[in-house]
Amino acid sequence: MRMSEIPIEGQPPVDGYAPGGFRIAGLWHAGHVLLLPGGVTRVEGLEAGLDAAIAAGDALDLLLLGQGPDIAPVPAALRSRAEASGLALEPMATPSACRTYNVLLTEDRRVGALLLAL
């Protein structure tokens, strides 16, 4: 079964990813993206995306951080800002973040994803 066969209300799922961007709800988005309940936004990187997610207020409980092909620790200053706002961060490789995001959407979780392009 493909994710496109599972009905998801509200936030758009990630249909696919390739070097340089993502296909989300049937549309290609080049570069890094932030997926929130309000839609998809192109961002310049980890810090800018995290700032935008924090600005979303209490719309999220969890932000998945797709950090590219590998996983790395989140810089302490960024993690502190997220924790102070009540936002939990879950760093992982981008492919894993795309899959996890889609699964959590099917569970009606209050989740967002900051996906750095491969």
C-alpha positions in Angstrom: 0.0 0.0 0.0 1.3 3.5 -0.8 0.8 6.4 1.5 -1.3 8.1 -1.1 -3.9 5.4 -0.6 -4.4 6.3 3.0 -6.7 9.2 3.6 -5.1 12.0 5.6 -7.2 15.0 6.7 -5.7 18.4 7.1 -1.9 18.5 6.7 -0.5 17.3 3.4 1.6 14.1 3.5 5.1 13.7 1.9 4.6 11.8 -1.3 8.3 11.5 -2.1 11.8 13.0 -1.9 14.8 13.2 -4.2 18.0 15.1 -4.2 17.1 18.8 -4.0 13.5 18.7 -2.7 10.2 17.0 -1.9 6.9 16.1 -3.5 4.2 17.1 -1.1 0.5 16.6 -1.8 1.4 16.1 -5.5 3.5 19.3 -5.8 7.3 19.6 -6.1 9.0 21.8 -3.5 12.7 22.5 -4.1 15.0 23.0 -1.2 14.4 22.7 2.6 10.8 22.7 3.8 8.8 23.1 7.0 5.5 21.3 7.2 3.0 22.7 9.7 -0.8 22.5 10.1 -1.0 25.8 8.1 0.8 24.4 5.1 4.3 24.0 3.5 6.9 26.7 3.7 10.3 26.8 2.1 13.0 27.6 4.7 16.7 28.4 4.4 17.9 25.8 7.0 17.6 24.4 10.5 17.6 27.6 12.5 15.2 29.5 10.2 12.9 26.5 10.2 12.9 26.0 13.9 12.2 29.8 14.4 9.1 29.4 12.1 8.0 26.3 14.0 8.3 28.0 17.3 6.3 31.0 15.9 3.5 28.5 15.1 2.8 28.5 18.8 1.0 25.6 20.4 -0.1 24.1 17.1 2.5 21.4 17.5 3.6 18.9 20.1 6.5 17.4 18.1 8.7 18.6 15.4 10.6 16.0 13.3 14.0 17.2 12.1 15.0 15.6 8.9 18.7 16.5 8.9 19.7 15.2 5.4 21.2 11.8 4.8 22.6 11.5 8.3 21.6 12.3 11.8 23.5 14.8 14.0 23.0 16.3 17.4 20.8 19.4 17.5 22.9 22.5 18.6 22.3 23.1 22.3 21.1 26.7 21.7 18.4 25.6 19.2 17.3 22.7 21.5 17.0 25.1 24.4 14.8 27.5 22.4 12.5 24.7 21.3 12.2 23.3 24.9 11.5 26.7 26.3 8.6 27.0 23.8 7.2 23.6 24.8 8.2 22.0 21.4 9.7 18.5 21.4 12.4 17.9 18.8 13.1 14.5 17.2 16.2 14.5 15.0 16.6 11.9 12.3 17.7 11.4 8.8 15.4 13.0 6.2 14.1 9.8 4.7 13.1 8.5 8.2 11.6 11.9 9.0 9.4 11.8 5.9 8.1 8.3 6.7 7.6 9.0 10.4 5.7 12.3 9.6 3.3 10.5 7.3 2.6 7.8 9.9 2.0 10.3 12.7 -0.4 12.2 10.4 -2.5 9.1 10.0 -2.7 9.0 13.9 -4.0 12.6 14.0 -0.9 13.7 15.9 0.0 17.4 16.3 3.2 17.0 14.3 5.3 19.1 12.0 8.4 18.3 10.0 11.5 20.4 9.2 13.0 18.6 6.2 16.4 19.4 4.9 16.8 18.4 1.3 19.2 15.6 0.4 
